[in-house]
Amino acid sequence: LPRTWKKIPRQEIVVDRKMQAAIIAEGEARVRNTKEGISKDNLGKELLAQRIKQLAWDSMDVHGTQLLPFSPQAGPQPVHNFPIRKPSEFEEHTLNRIRAQR
C-alpha cells in the first residue's frame, strides 16, 4: 500500500508567532541599516570620484591621449601627447605681467 504524505503548511509549524514576528522585524531592520550604510559609503565614493575628476580631468586644457597605429606591422609604437593644465587666474595674471615686462 503506497503512503501519501501530506505537506504541512509552514505557518502551522510555527509555535511562537511573536518570536517569528520579532525575528522578521530584526532581519528587516538589519537589511535597512545595511542598505543605508552602503548608500552612505557609495555617496562618499561618488563625491571623491567627482572631486578627483574635477582636479585631474576637468582642469586640463589638453587631455592626455595615446594614438596607436592602424596596422600591427608598424609595431606597437604608441604616440602620447602631454596633458596641459588650464592656468588659474593668478597664474594667468602673473604670466601676463611677465610678458608685459619683457
Salt bridges, closest charged atoms under 4 A:
ASP41 OD2 - LYS45 NZ 3.46
ASP58 OD1 - LYS53 NZ 3.35
GLU91 OE2 - ARG85 NH2 3.34
